[in-house]
Amino acid sequence: MTSSSTPRFAQVERGALCDTFLSVGPDAPTLCEGWTTADLATHLVVRDGRPDLIVGPMLPVIGGVAKGQVRAIKHQPWPDLVEAVRSGPPRLSPVRIGKVDELVNHVEYFIHHEDVLRAQPGALRREIPDAEQRALWRALARMAKLMFRKSAVGAVLIAPQGRVVAKAPTDLGSVDIAGRPGELLLAAYGRHAQADVTTTGGDQAVAALWSSKLGLA
């Protein structure tokens, strides 16, 4: 909590993810295809503090050096790598400002925490507090049209907090997707197979929805 009693859900999710990292270890599976927990932790450290290393490995001159730096991040002792995730962006980064952190990191860390939790054998669903669910709903409502822009069918998101038309109906019709905000976000990020959502629509429309490329990419 900040001095104004504003919840800092990005910090909550970051800390909880790091606790889960330590619990499952560096070689545990995730829902990110081909990534272990060490790969995911490395991605988060690079995203927070070394964005140059996101594109660097693809550049012809410095690619080899950049790849080596990413490998060094990944192969440091696991507790040190997790602590690097926990400590967050560099001290002078604008992302350390509370509102910016919430805008940039809350959904990111919520999704990736679930990526780890739901990939483990026999994983149980955690209970997301109502206040955080409301924050996730606000974020989803802001991003819905962008995330469903490539959907082959219309999409309406329905949660206890309300409903959002993510995409207008197409020739294939429209699908209603219902669930709690966190589950809807997972579905919107392409994790519908692991999300607790229900769909209402024709079989062809539902199949077309889930075969579409959803998310921000």
C-alpha positions as CSV (number, residue, x, y, z in Angstrom):
1,M,0.0,0.0,0.0
2,T,1.2,3.5,-0.7
3,S,0.8,6.4,1.7
4,S,-2.5,7.3,0.0
5,S,-3.7,3.7,0.7
6,T,-3.8,3.0,-3.0
7,P,-3.2,-0.8,-3.7
8,R,-0.1,-1.6,-5.5
9,F,-1.1,-4.8,-7.2
10,A,1.9,-4.8,-9.5
11,Q,4.1,-5.1,-6.5
12,V,1.9,-7.7,-4.9
13,E,2.0,-9.8,-8.1
14,R,5.8,-9.3,-8.5
15,G,6.5,-10.5,-5.0
16,A,4.1,-13.4,-5.2
17,L,5.6,-14.5,-8.5
18,C,9.1,-14.4,-7.0
19,D,7.9,-16.5,-4.0
20,T,6.5,-19.0,-6.5
21,F,9.7,-19.0,-8.5
22,L,11.7,-19.9,-5.3
23,S,9.1,-22.6,-4.5
24,V,9.2,-24.4,-7.9
25,G,12.8,-23.8,-8.9
26,P,14.5,-22.7,-12.2
27,D,13.5,-25.7,-14.3
28,A,9.8,-25.8,-13.8
29,P,7.4,-25.6,-16.8
30,T,5.4,-22.5,-17.6
31,L,2.5,-21.7,-20.0
32,C,4.9,-19.7,-22.2
33,E,5.7,-22.2,-24.9
34,G,9.3,-23.5,-24.6
35,W,10.1,-21.5,-21.5
36,T,11.1,-22.8,-18.1
37,T,10.8,-20.6,-15.0
38,A,14.5,-19.5,-15.6
39,D,13.6,-18.4,-19.1
40,L,10.6,-16.4,-17.8
41,A,12.6,-14.8,-15.0
42,T,15.3,-13.8,-17.4
43,H,12.7,-12.2,-19.7
44,L,11.3,-10.2,-16.8
45,V,14.8,-8.9,-15.7
46,V,15.6,-7.9,-19.3
47,R,12.2,-6.3,-19.7
48,D,12.6,-4.3,-16.5
49,G,16.1,-3.2,-16.8
50,R,17.8,-4.1,-20.1
51,P,15.3,-3.5,-22.9
52,D,18.3,-3.2,-25.2
53,L,18.7,-6.9,-24.9
54,I,15.3,-7.6,-26.2
55,V,16.3,-6.6,-29.8
56,G,20.0,-6.8,-29.4
57,P,20.4,-10.5,-30.1
58,M,18.8,-10.0,-33.5
59,L,21.2,-7.3,-34.6
60,P,24.1,-8.5,-36.9
61,V,27.0,-6.7,-35.2
62,I,26.2,-6.9,-31.5
63,G,23.9,-9.9,-31.5
64,G,26.5,-12.3,-30.2
65,V,27.4,-10.0,-27.3
66,A,23.8,-9.4,-26.4
67,K,23.0,-13.1,-26.4
68,G,26.0,-13.7,-24.1
69,Q,24.6,-11.1,-21.7
70,V,21.2,-12.7,-21.7
71,R,22.8,-16.1,-21.0
72,A,24.8,-14.6,-18.1
73,I,21.5,-13.2,-16.6
74,K,19.8,-16.6,-17.0
75,H,22.7,-18.7,-15.6
76,Q,23.4,-16.7,-12.4
77,P,22.5,-18.5,-9.2
78,W,18.7,-19.0,-9.1
79,P,18.2,-17.0,-5.8
80,D,20.1,-14.1,-7.4
81,L,18.0,-14.1,-10.6
82,V,14.8,-14.2,-8.6
83,E,16.0,-11.3,-6.4
84,A,16.7,-9.4,-9.6
85,V,13.1,-9.9,-10.6
86,R,11.9,-8.9,-7.2
87,S,13.9,-5.7,-7.1
88,G,12.3,-4.4,-10.2
89,P,13.3,-1.7,-12.6
90,P,16.4,0.4,-12.0
91,R,16.2,3.1,-9.3
92,L,15.8,6.0,-11.7
93,S,13.3,4.3,-14.0
94,P,10.0,6.0,-14.4
95,V,8.4,2.6,-14.0
96,R,9.2,2.8,-10.3
97,I,6.5,5.5,-10.0
98,G,3.4,3.8,-8.5
99,K,0.9,4.7,-11.1
100,V,3.2,3.9,-14.0
101,D,4.2,0.6,-12.3
102,E,0.5,-0.3,-12.1
103,L,-0.2,0.6,-15.7
104,V,2.9,-1.2,-17.1
105,N,3.3,-4.2,-14.8
106,H,0.2,-5.3,-13.0
107,V,-1.3,-7.3,-15.9
108,E,2.2,-8.5,-17.0
109,Y,3.0,-10.0,-13.6
110,F,-0.5,-11.3,-13.0
111,I,-0.4,-13.2,-16.3
112,H,3.1,-14.5,-15.8
113,H,2.4,-15.6,-12.2
114,E,-0.5,-17.6,-13.6
115,D,1.8,-18.9,-16.3
116,V,3.9,-20.6,-13.6
117,L,1.1,-21.6,-11.3
118,R,-1.1,-23.3,-13.9
119,A,1.7,-25.1,-15.6
120,Q,2.4,-27.2,-12.4
121,P,1.0,-30.7,-12.0
122,G,-2.2,-30.6,-10.0
123,A,-2.2,-26.8,-9.7
124,L,-5.0,-25.3,-7.7
125,R,-6.6,-21.9,-8.5
126,R,-5.7,-19.1,-6.2
127,E,-8.3,-16.7,-4.9
128,I,-7.8,-13.2,-6.4
129,P,-9.2,-10.5,-4.1
130,D,-12.2,-8.5,-5.4
131,A,-10.2,-5.3,-5.3
132,E,-7.6,-6.8,-7.6
133,Q,-10.3,-8.3,-9.8
134,R,-11.7,-4.8,-10.3
135,A,-8.3,-3.4,-11.2
136,L,-7.8,-6.3,-13.7
137,W,-11.3,-5.5,-15.2
138,R,-10.4,-1.9,-15.7
139,A,-7.2,-2.9,-17.4
140,L,-9.0,-5.4,-19.6
141,A,-11.7,-2.9,-20.6
142,R,-8.9,-0.5,-21.7
143,M,-7.1,-3.1,-23.8
144,A,-10.0,-5.2,-25.0
145,K,-10.4,-3.8,-28.5
146,L,-6.7,-4.0,-29.1
147,M,-6.4,-7.5,-27.8
148,F,-9.3,-8.8,-29.9
149,R,-8.6,-6.8,-33.1
150,K,-7.5,-9.9,-35.0
151,S,-10.4,-12.1,-33.9
152,A,-12.3,-13.6,-36.8
153,V,-15.6,-13.1,-34.9
154,G,-17.2,-10.6,-32.7
155,A,-16.4,-10.8,-29.0
156,V,-18.2,-9.6,-25.9
157,L,-16.5,-9.9,-22.5
158,I,-18.9,-10.4,-19.5
159,A,-17.7,-10.2,-15.9
160,P,-19.5,-9.5,-12.6
161,Q,-18.1,-5.9,-13.0
162,G,-19.9,-5.4,-16.4
163,R,-19.6,-6.1,-20.1
164,V,-17.3,-4.8,-22.9
165,V,-17.7,-5.2,-26.6
166,A,-14.2,-6.2,-27.6
167,K,-15.1,-6.6,-31.3
168,A,-18.2,-6.0,-33.3
169,P,-19.8,-9.0,-34.9
170,T,-18.4,-10.3,-38.2
171,D,-19.9,-12.5,-40.9
172,L,-19.2,-15.4,-38.6
173,G,-21.2,-13.8,-35.8
174,S,-20.2,-13.1,-32.2
175,V,-19.3,-14.9,-29.1
176,D,-20.0,-14.0,-25.4
177,I,-17.1,-14.9,-23.1
178,A,-18.0,-14.9,-19.4
179,G,-15.8,-15.2,-16.3
180,R,-14.0,-13.3,-13.6
181,P,-11.7,-10.5,-14.9
182,G,-8.5,-12.5,-14.3
183,E,-9.8,-15.5,-16.2
184,L,-10.9,-13.2,-19.1
185,L,-7.5,-11.7,-19.3
186,L,-5.9,-15.1,-19.5
187,A,-8.2,-16.0,-22.4
188,A,-7.5,-12.6,-24.1
189,Y,-3.7,-13.4,-23.9
190,G,-4.2,-16.8,-25.6
191,R,-4.5,-18.9,-22.5
192,H,-8.1,-19.8,-23.0
193,A,-7.4,-23.6,-22.6
194,Q,-6.3,-22.8,-19.0
195,A,-8.8,-20.1,-18.2
196,D,-12.1,-20.7,-16.4
197,V,-14.4,-19.0,-18.9
198,T,-17.6,-20.0,-20.6
199,T,-18.6,-19.1,-24.1
200,T,-22.0,-18.6,-25.7
201,G,-22.1,-18.7,-29.5
202,G,-22.2,-21.1,-32.4
203,D,-19.6,-23.9,-32.5
204,Q,-18.1,-22.4,-35.7
205,A,-17.9,-18.9,-34.1
206,V,-16.3,-20.3,-30.9
207,A,-13.8,-22.3,-32.9
208,A,-12.9,-19.3,-35.0
209,L,-12.5,-17.1,-31.9
210,W,-10.0,-19.4,-30.2
211,S,-8.1,-20.1,-33.4
212,S,-7.6,-16.3,-33.9
213,K,-4.4,-14.6,-32.8
214,L,-5.4,-12.7,-29.7
215,G,-3.4,-10.5,-27.4
216,L,-1.2,-7.4,-27.9
217,A,1.2,-8.8,-30.4
